[in-house]
Amino acid sequence: MTQTLKTTERLGVVDALRGFALLAIVLLHNLEHYNLFLPLEFTVPGWLQTIDKYMWDTMFFLFAGKAYATFSLLFGFSFYIQLHNAEKRGTDFRGRFAWRLCLLFLFAQLHALFYNGDILLLYAVVGSALIPVCKLNDKTVFWIAVILLLQPYEWGRAIYAMIDPNYVPVTGHFIPYAERAQVVTANGSFLEVLRSNITDGQLYSNIWQVENGRLFQTAALFMFGMLLGRRKYFIKSEESICFWKKMLKYAVIAFIPLYCLKTFVSDLITNPSVLVPYKIVVPSYVNFAFMVILVSIFTLLWFKKNSGYGWQSLLIPYGRMSLTNYISQSIMGVCIYYGFGLSMYRYAGATGSFLIALCIFTIQLIFSRWWLARHKQGPLEFLWRKGTWIGTGR
């Protein structure tokens, strides 16, 4: 990393890990029918109900909250690479990054037209937190990220609820928007869905994310990703291997009691005003710990071979076109599940949705390999990069 890491010298493990996270996101979004939570319109055989239940539980245990967290971690890492390369050229990237976030906001609006579960708007807003901290030393950034990860606002609400018995935390502001959005996505025309998603859908998605602690968690993950870049932990070395082994051990040790706190202790809390922030804080810790387990295992497996295992290398083109694939899988998915399209929300259980997700992934992977054999970047990645450096001649 003492040399400028150019786009042609990408870290394969990062692209593969980003592709793995995006694959997990595609699987989850399909199981959720892209936020269209309605029962199937026919009786499912008992054996298929059992398979569906195991499929749903397994996918959500492995990836819910973890795939998004991995994606966020790598967003911070990518910011560091761009900042680092600009410093090597003797320029300050912070202003360009602020403009880059404005462009990401526009991509978020494009995505939100089709899918009311967009995270790009959150990234465009929270990404600005990297600008004031990127010049601070590692230790300072680390402790800021830790404080954010601990969810200080929710802890404040919990403590205040214990002090004041009359305090009732306000939550569920997203529900009216979610209910209106669901009616339209199930029964509305294509244009009605677009109109609903850009209004009710965005309010539903972003209010839900704020109320569930993702504002603080996302900022923390961005900063941790930046630190991983600074410390070169995605570049194979004895130090990085030792680091990921330690992270794996500590994350496993932390995950077990945290999972018990999430599963068993909440039933013992009698104060509902304390329970609300508790159910936000503890699951966020659990998801973070399990995300570290997944990322550590993935990275250590990659380091075991010079260019990763075959199944990891397969994900590289998918990860390199993450923005294109993230938005296009939503467009494909809503056409499959929503009422204006094939209305598969009525017929596809968890197992069927899982198979549909694999088909979407396969189509996108084939296209990504074909496109990158002819171009250096995905189509939306190209537009984002061109827009970032507009006016500079780059």
C-alpha positions in Angstrom: 0.0 0.0 0.0 3.0 2.3 -0.1 2.4 2.4 -3.8 -0.7 3.9 -5.4 -3.3 1.0 -5.6 -4.8 1.7 -9.0 -8.1 0.3 -10.2 -6.1 -2.2 -12.4 -4.4 -3.5 -9.2 -7.5 -4.4 -7.3 -7.4 -6.6 -4.2 -9.2 -9.8 -5.3 -10.2 -10.7 -1.7 -12.1 -7.4 -1.4 -13.9 -7.9 -4.6 -14.7 -11.5 -3.8 -16.0 -10.6 -0.4 -18.1 -7.8 -1.8 -19.6 -10.3 -4.3 -20.3 -12.7 -1.4 -22.1 -10.0 0.6 -24.1 -9.0 -2.5 -25.1 -12.6 -3.1 -26.3 -12.9 0.4 -28.3 -9.7 -0.1 -29.9 -11.1 -3.2 -30.9 -14.2 -1.3 -32.5 -12.3 1.5 -34.3 -9.8 -0.7 -35.9 -12.7 -2.6 -37.0 -14.5 0.5 -38.6 -11.3 1.6 -40.2 -10.8 -1.8 -38.6 -7.4 -1.9 -40.5 -6.2 1.2 -43.8 -7.7 0.1 -44.8 -9.7 3.2 -48.0 -11.4 2.3 -49.1 -15.0 2.8 -49.1 -17.4 -0.2 -52.5 -17.8 -1.9 -52.6 -21.6 -1.8 -52.0 -24.4 0.8 -48.4 -25.5 0.9 -47.8 -29.3 1.5 -46.5 -30.1 5.0 -43.1 -31.3 3.8 -42.6 -28.1 1.8 -43.6 -26.0 4.8 -40.9 -27.7 6.8 -38.3 -27.1 4.1 -39.4 -23.5 3.7 -39.1 -22.9 7.4 -35.6 -24.3 7.6 -34.6 -22.3 4.5 -35.9 -19.1 5.9 -34.4 -19.6 9.4 -31.0 -20.6 8.0 -30.7 -17.8 5.5 -31.7 -15.1 8.0 -29.5 -16.6 10.8 -26.5 -16.6 8.4 -27.0 -13.3 6.5 -29.7 -11.0 7.9 -27.9 -7.9 9.2 -24.5 -9.4 8.3 -24.5 -9.0 4.6 -25.4 -5.4 4.9 -22.7 -5.0 7.5 -20.1 -6.5 5.3 -21.1 -4.3 2.4 -20.8 -1.3 4.8 -17.4 -2.3 6.0 -16.1 -2.5 2.4 -17.6 0.9 1.6 -15.3 2.4 4.2 -12.4 0.3 2.8 -13.0 1.6 -0.7 -13.1 5.2 0.6 -9.6 4.7 2.1 -8.2 3.4 -1.2 -9.5 6.4 -3.0 -8.2 8.8 -0.3 -4.8 7.0 -0.3 -4.4 7.2 -4.1 -5.3 10.9 -4.1 -2.7 11.6 -1.4 -0.1 9.8 -3.5 -1.0 12.2 -6.3 -0.7 15.1 -4.0 -4.4 16.0 -4.0 -7.1 16.1 -1.3 -9.9 13.6 -2.0 -12.4 14.9 0.6 -14.1 17.4 -1.6 -14.4 14.9 -4.4 -15.8 12.3 -2.0 -18.5 14.8 -0.9 -19.4 15.2 -4.5 -19.3 11.4 -5.0 -21.8 11.0 -2.2 -24.1 13.5 -4.0 -23.9 11.2 -7.0 -24.6 8.2 -4.9 -27.7 10.0 -3.7 -28.9 10.2 -7.3 -28.2 6.4 -7.7 -30.2 5.9 -4.5 -33.2 7.7 -6.1 -33.0 5.5 -9.2 -32.9 2.4 -7.0 -35.7 3.6 -4.7 -38.0 4.0 -7.7 -38.1 0.2 -8.0 -37.4 -1.1 -4.5 -38.5 0.3 -1.2 -35.6 -1.3 0.8 -32.8 0.9 -0.6 -29.6 1.4 1.5 -27.8 3.7 -0.8 -29.5 6.8 0.5 -28.3 5.9 4.0 -24.8 5.4 2.6 -24.9 8.8 0.8 -25.8 10.5 4.1 -23.7 8.6 6.6 -20.7 8.5 4.3 -20.1 12.2 5.1 -19.0 11.1 8.6 -15.8 9.8 7.0 -14.8 13.3 5.8 -14.0 14.8 9.3 -12.4 11.6 10.7 -10.2 10.5 7.8 -7.2 12.7 8.9 -7.4 11.5 12.5 -5.0 8.9 13.9 -6.0 5.2 14.0 -6.6 5.1 17.7 -9.0 8.1 17.7 -10.9 6.8 14.7 -11.1 3.3 16.4 -12.7 4.7 19.6 -15.1 6.9 17.8 -16.2 3.8 15.8 -16.5 1.8 19.0 -18.7 4.4 20.6 -21.0 4.6 17.6 -21.1 0.8 17.4 -22.3 0.6 21.0 -25.5 2.5 20.0 -25.2 5.4 22.5 -28.6 6.8 21.7 -30.4 3.5 22.5 -28.4 3.1 25.7 -29.5 6.7 26.6 -33.1 5.7 26.0 -32.8 2.6 28.1 -31.2 4.4 31.1 -33.8 7.1 30.9 -36.5 4.6 30.9 -35.1 3.0 34.1 -35.0 6.4 35.8 -38.4 7.7 34.6 -41.2 5.1 34.8 -43.5 7.4 32.7 -41.1 7.5 29.8 -42.4 5.7 26.6 -39.9 5.5 23.7 -41.5 6.4 20.4 -41.0 3.9 17.6 -42.8 2.4 14.7 -43.0 5.7 12.6 -42.3 3.6 9.5 -45.4 1.4 9.8 -48.0 3.7 8.1 -45.7 4.1 5.1 -44.9 0.4 5.0 -48.6 -0.5 5.0 -49.4 1.9 2.1 -46.4 0.7 0.2 -47.3 -2.9 0.5 -50.8 -2.4 -0.9 -49.4 -0.7 -3.9 -46.6 -3.2 -4.6 -49.1 -6.0 -4.4 -51.8 -4.6 -6.5 -50.7 -1.4 -8.2 -49.6 -0.8 -11.8 -45.9 -0.1 -12.7 -46.3 3.6 -12.6 -48.2 3.4 -9.3 -45.4 1.4 -7.8 -42.8 4.0 -8.9 -44.8 6.8 -7.5 -45.4 5.0 -4.2 -41.7 3.9 -3.8 -40.3 7.3 -4.3 -42.5 8.7 -1.5 -43.9 6.2 0.9 -41.3 3.6 0.1 -38.3 5.9 0.9 -39.9 7.0 4.1 -40.6 3.4 5.1 -37.1 2.2 4.3 -35.1 5.1 5.8 -37.2 5.6 8.9 -37.0 1.8 9.6 -33.2 2.0 9.3 -32.9 4.9 11.7 -35.3 3.3 14.2 -33.3 0.1 14.1 -29.9 1.6 14.9 -28.4 1.5 11.5 -27.5 5.2 11.5 -24.8 4.7 14.2 -23.9 1.2 13.1 -23.3 2.2 9.5 -21.0 5.1 10.5 -19.0 2.7 12.7 -18.6 0.1 10.0 -17.5 2.7 7.5 -14.7 3.8 10.0 -13.7 0.2 10.7 -13.4 -0.4 7.0 -11.2 2.6 6.6 -9.0 1.3 9.4 -8.7 -2.1 7.7 -7.3 -0.3 4.7 -4.9 1.8 6.7 -3.6 -1.3 8.5 -3.3 -3.3 5.2 -5.3 -6.2 6.7 -6.6 -7.3 3.3 -3.1 -7.7 2.0 -1.6 -11.1 2.9 1.1 -11.0 5.5 2.0 -12.6 8.8 0.5 -9.7 10.6 -2.8 -9.7 8.7 -3.2 -13.5 9.1 -2.6 -13.1 12.8 -5.1 -10.3 13.0 -7.9 -12.2 11.3 -7.3 -15.3 13.4 -7.6 -13.1 16.5 -10.7 -11.4 15.2 -12.3 -14.9 14.5 -11.5 -16.1 18.0 -12.8 -12.9 19.7 -15.9 -12.8 17.6 -16.8 -16.4 18.3 -16.3 -15.8 22.1 -18.4 -12.7 21.9 -21.2 -14.1 19.7 -22.2 -16.9 22.0 -23.2 -14.8 25.1 -24.6 -12.1 22.9 -26.8 -14.6 21.1 -28.0 -15.9 24.4 -28.8 -12.3 25.5 -30.8 -11.8 22.3 -32.7 -15.1 22.5 -33.5 -15.6 26.2 -33.1 -12.4 28.2 -35.6 -10.2 26.3 -38.4 -12.3 27.6 -37.3 -11.5 31.2 -37.4 -7.7 30.7 -40.8 -6.5 32.1 -40.4 -2.8 31.3 -41.5 -2.3 27.7 -39.7 1.1 27.6 -36.4 -0.7 28.3 -37.2 -3.6 26.0 -37.5 -1.3 22.9 -33.9 -0.1 22.9 -32.7 -3.5 24.1 -34.1 -5.2 21.0 -32.2 -2.7 18.9 -28.9 -2.8 20.7 -28.3 -6.5 21.4 -29.2 -7.7 17.9 -26.9 -5.1 16.4 -24.1 -6.5 18.5 -25.0 -10.1 17.5 -25.0 -9.2 13.8 -21.6 -7.4 14.1 -20.0 -10.3 15.9 -21.3 -12.8 13.3 -20.3 -10.5 10.5 -16.7 -10.5 11.8 -16.8 -14.3 11.9 -17.9 -14.5 8.3 -15.4 -11.9 7.1 -12.5 -13.5 9.1 -13.2 -17.0 7.7 -13.6 -15.7 4.2 -10.3 -13.7 4.3 -8.3 -16.5 6.0 -9.6 -19.0 3.3 -8.5 -16.5 0.7 -5.0 -16.1 2.2 -4.7 -19.9 2.4 -4.3 -19.8 -1.4 -2.6 -17.2 -3.5 -5.8 -16.1 -5.2 -8.4 -17.7 -3.1 -10.4 -20.9 -3.7 -12.2 -21.3 -7.0 -15.6 -20.5 -5.5 -14.2 -17.2 -4.1 -12.5 -16.2 -7.3 -15.8 -16.8 -9.1 -17.4 -14.0 -7.1 -14.8 -11.4 -8.1 -16.6 -10.0 -11.2 -19.8 -10.0 -9.3 -18.2 -7.9 -6.6 -16.5 -5.5 -9.0 -19.9 -4.6 -10.5 -21.6 -4.3 -7.1 -23.4 -1.1 -7.7 -24.8 -2.2 -11.1 -25.7 -5.6 -9.7 -27.3 -4.2 -6.5 -29.6 -2.0 -8.5 -30.3 -4.4 -11.4 -31.2 -7.3 -9.1 -33.9 -5.2 -7.5 -35.3 -4.3 -10.9 -35.4 -7.9 -11.8 -36.8 -9.0 -8.5 -39.7 -6.6 -8.3 -40.7 -7.5 -11.8 -40.9 -11.1 -10.6 -42.7 -10.6 -7.3 -44.8 -7.4 -7.5 -48.3 -7.3 -8.7 -47.5 -5.4 -11.9 -45.2 -8.3 -12.9 -45.4 -12.0 -12.4 -46.9 -11.7 -8.9 -44.8 -14.5 -7.6 -45.3 -13.3 -4.1 -48.5 -15.3 -4.3 -46.8 -18.6 -5.2 -43.1 -18.6 -4.2 -42.3 -19.8 -0.7 -38.9 -19.6 0.8 -37.5 -22.5 -1.2 -38.9 -21.3 -4.4 -37.7 -17.8 -3.7 -34.2 -19.1 -3.0 -34.1 -20.9 -6.3 -35.3 -17.7 -8.1 -32.5 -15.8 -6.3 -29.9 -18.2 -7.6 -31.2 -17.7 -11.1 -30.9 -13.9 -10.7 -27.4 -14.3 -9.3 -26.4 -16.6 -12.2 -27.7 -14.3 -14.8 -25.9 -11.3 -13.2 -22.6 -13.3 -12.8 -22.6 -14.3 -16.4 -23.3 -10.7 -17.5 -20.6 -9.4 -15.1 -18.0 -11.7 -16.6 -19.0 -10.9 -20.1 -19.0 -7.1 -19.4 -15.7 -7.0 -17.6 -14.0 -9.0 -20.4 -14.7 -5.9 -22.5 -14.7 -3.0 -20.1 -12.7 -2.0 -17.0 -15.8 -1.2 -14.9 -19.5 -2.0 -14.7 -21.8 0.5 -16.5 -23.0 2.3 -13.3 -19.5 2.1 -11.8 -18.2 3.8 -14.9 -20.8 6.6 -14.6 -20.1 7.1 -10.9 -16.3 7.3 -11.5 -16.7 9.7 -14.5 -19.1 11.9 -12.5 -16.7 11.9 -9.5 -13.9 13.3 -11.5 -15.9 15.6 -13.8 -14.1 18.8 -14.6 -10.6 17.4 -13.8 -9.7 15.9 -17.1 -9.3 12.4 -15.6 
